[in-house]
């Protein structure tokens, strides 16, 4: 069975991004909110975001609420923030695959990749 996981690392501070809110959206003809999660002490969501009977192929979007997290770190940041909501849209074509979509975050940039 396929599954979807994520984690967030704060590359500016060199730590896992604890307490970052993440929303999962299904993106078809009309976007549909599926679930909301928060990262733990390790910057991960506890368990898969999608798995088992809820896992379906298609186009999805993870919305990382980076601005709320960055403000909470106490860093000296501009107002408005350069990054606030970070959406990552991706496709899942294999119903049996593990899709891992991490976010490497700093106040002025981010990157992602398909992890394992």
C-alpha positions in Angstrom: 0.0 0.0 0.0 1.2 3.5 -0.8 1.8 6.2 1.7 2.7 9.9 2.0 5.1 11.3 4.6 6.9 14.6 5.2 9.3 16.4 7.5 10.6 19.9 7.8 14.1 21.1 8.6 15.0 24.7 9.5 18.2 25.1 7.5 18.9 28.6 9.0 18.9 27.4 12.6 20.1 23.9 11.8 17.2 22.2 13.6 14.0 20.3 12.9 11.1 22.6 12.5 8.9 21.8 15.5 5.3 22.9 15.6 4.9 23.8 12.0 1.3 23.4 10.7 0.9 21.5 7.4 -2.3 21.1 5.4 -2.9 18.4 2.8 -5.1 19.3 -0.2 -6.3 17.1 -3.0 -6.1 19.1 -6.2 -8.5 18.0 -8.8 -11.2 20.0 -10.6 -11.8 21.8 -7.3 -9.2 21.8 -4.4 -10.4 19.9 -1.3 -8.8 20.1 2.2 -8.1 16.6 3.4 -6.3 17.0 6.7 -4.2 19.2 9.0 -1.0 18.2 10.8 1.7 19.6 13.0 5.4 18.6 13.1 6.8 17.0 16.2 10.1 17.6 18.0 11.9 15.8 15.1 10.2 18.0 12.5 8.1 15.1 11.3 4.4 14.4 11.2 3.5 11.5 13.6 2.7 8.7 11.1 1.8 8.9 7.4 -0.3 11.8 6.1 -2.0 9.4 3.7 -1.9 5.6 3.8 -4.1 2.5 3.5 -7.6 3.1 2.2 -7.1 6.9 2.2 -4.2 6.8 -0.2 -5.1 7.4 -3.8 -3.1 8.4 -6.9 -3.6 12.0 -8.1 -2.4 15.5 -7.7 -1.9 16.9 -4.1 -0.6 19.9 -2.4 1.1 20.2 1.0 0.7 23.7 2.4 3.4 24.5 4.9 2.5 27.4 7.3 6.1 28.6 7.4 5.3 32.2 8.5 3.8 31.1 11.7 6.7 28.9 12.5 9.3 31.5 11.5 7.7 34.1 13.7 7.7 31.7 16.6 11.5 31.2 16.4 12.2 34.7 17.6 14.5 35.5 14.6 14.8 39.1 13.5 12.5 39.0 10.4 11.1 41.6 8.0 7.4 42.5 8.1 5.8 41.2 5.9 7.8 38.0 5.8 9.4 37.0 2.5 7.9 33.5 2.9 4.6 32.8 4.6 2.6 30.0 3.2 4.7 27.5 1.1 2.6 25.3 -1.2 4.2 22.3 -2.8 2.1 20.6 -5.5 3.1 17.2 -6.6 1.6 14.1 -8.3 1.4 10.5 -7.0 1.1 8.0 -9.8 2.0 4.7 -8.1 -0.6 3.4 -5.7 2.0 1.1 -4.0 4.8 3.7 -3.6 6.1 5.7 -0.6 6.0 9.4 -1.4 8.1 11.4 1.0 8.0 15.2 0.4 10.3 17.0 2.8 10.8 20.8 3.1 14.1 22.4 3.8 13.2 25.9 5.1 14.9 29.2 5.9 13.3 32.7 6.1 14.4 33.6 2.6 14.3 30.3 0.7 13.2 26.7 0.6 13.8 23.5 -1.3 12.1 20.1 -1.6 12.7 16.8 -3.3 11.1 13.3 -3.5 12.7 11.5 -0.6 12.6 8.0 0.6 
